[in-house]
């Protein structure tokens, strides 16, 4: 009798274990699918208001290095210590180093806090531009982090969100669109010809 009870309990225990294992397997499959969905949906999203305000203007007008005015292709990445996604992107950048074509601007109220944050991620304050007084972001009216502003032929050509390091690399690795002049008569306020980015052929 006791033997039969023990066998029955063992059978029930085995059945429960199999059910739990099957449930865990299904859960991990769902997690994998969710991760794939996140990866597939992390494409940069345009910031149309920022783009229209900056399009065709020179980076140096907004406190960025004047060398950017002469670059065929470059980009400015805006990050903040208050942003979790920014930390993940910055940590990935620290592994391979910041590419030459990428200028990183870190905005934050406390310079000491920002320097400590960068150090914890493996980056040096000398590798980035510290915008602790918000002069750059205020002049550009750019308050989304992380975000990327593309520069083509020394002029701003577009702005977008950057939800992941993979999204950042996709922008840096792609063939940049050439800005086409749409007006040969531009006011002094715009500093020259007005440009619009054309799509790739």
N, C-alpha and C positions, 0 to 999 in steps of 0.2 A: 504493500500500500504506500509506504513512505517513498519507495523507489519510484512508483508511478507519479506521485506528487512532484518529486524532484525533477523527473524527466519533463513533466508538464511545465514546471516553472522555467526550466532551462530552455524549452521550446519557445515559451512566451518571451523570455529575455532575448533570445536570438532574433525573434521576429521584430521586437521593438528596436533592437540595434540595427537591423536591416532597414527598417522604416526611417529611423533617424539618419542613417547613412545616405539613403536615397534623398531625403529632404535636404541634407547638407550639400550633396552633389548638385541638386537642382538650384540651391541658393547661390553656390559659387558660379554656376553657369549664368545665372541672372546677373551677378555682379560683373562677370566678364563682359556680358553683352552691354551692361550699363557703361562700363569703362570704354568700350569701343564706341558707344554712342557719344560719350563725352569727347573722346578723341576726334571723332568725325565732325563734331559740331563746334570745334574751337577755332573756326576760321575767324580772322579779324573782321570786325564790323565797322563800317565807315562812320565817322562823326561829321555829318554834313554841315552842321553849323560852324564847327571849327574849320573845316576844309574851306568853306566859302569865305571865311574871314581871313584866312592865311594865304590862300592860293595866289601864287605869283610873287609873293613877297620874299625878301632876303632874310635868312636866319639871323644875321648880325643886327637887324632892326629890333630884335627881341632879346638881346643880351647873350646870344649864342656866339661861339667862336667865329671870327671873320673868315677863317679858312673854309668854313662850310659854304660860303658864298661862291667858292670856286670849284666845288665838288661836282663831278658828273652825276654821282649817285651817293647819297648818304641818308641817314635817318637819325632822329632824336627820340630816345625812349624816356618817357616820364614815369618814375616810380616813387613810392612813398613808404616810409616805415610803418604806416598805419594800414597797409594793404597786404593781405596774406598772399594773394597771387603775385604781387610784386616780389615778395620774399622768395617764392619758388623760382621765378624767372631770374632774379639776381643770383640765386645760388647756382643755377645752371650756367649762367654767364661766367661765374668765378672759376668753373672747372676748366673751361677752354680759353678763358681770357676774353675781354671785350673786343669784338672785331673793330678794325680801323674805321670802317664806314659808319659805326654806331657811336653816337654821343649820348651818354646816359646822364640825365638830369634827375637829381633826388630832391624832392621838395619836402620840407618838414619845418616845424616851428623851432625846434631845439637842435642846434648844430651838434652839441655833444651827444645827444641821443641818436642823431642820424649817423654820426661817425661810429658809435658803438654798434649800431644795427648793421652797418656795412661790414665792420670788422668780424662780426659774428657770422656773416655770410661768406667770408673769405674775400671781400673786396676792400680796396683801399680808397680813402676819400680823395686821394690824388688821381684816381682813375675816373672820377665822375665830376660833375658840376653840382655843387651844393647850392640849392635855391631855398635856403632857410628863411629868407625874407620875402619869399613868394613873388619876387620881381618878375621872373620869367613867366610863371604860370599866369600871373595877373595880366601881364602885357599880351599874352597869347589867348587869354580867356579859356585856358585849357585846364580843366579840373577833374578829368577822368584818369584814373590810374588802375592798371598800367595802360598807357597809350603810346602810340608811335606816330610821329610826323615824318613823312617821307620828303626827301629833298632831291630834286632832279635838276641838273644844270644850274645849281646854286640857288634854286627857288623852291619854296614850299609847293609840294604837288599833291598832298592829301594827308588825312589824319584818320586813324582807326584805333579801336580798342585792341589790346593784345591779351587774350585770355590764357595764354600758355607760352612756354618757351618754344614749343613746336610752331606755334603761330608766328612768333617773332622770326624764327629761322625761315619760315615760308616766305615772309616779306623780303628778308635780306637776300635770299637765294634766287628770287624770281627776277626775270628780266624787267627792269623798271620801265614804266611807260614814258614816252618822250613828251614833254610839255609842248604844246603847239601854241604859238602866239595867235590870239584872237583879236587883238587890237594893236595897231602900230602907234596909236596916239593915247598915251597913258598919262595920267596926272602925276605930279611930283609926289603925291601922297602914296602912290603905289610904287614909286621908285623905278619906273621903267615900263616895259611892255607887260601887259596882262597875259597870263598864261592859263591854259586849261589842259589837264592831263588827258591824253588820248588813250584808248584801250590798245592792248597789244594785238599785233597782227598774227 
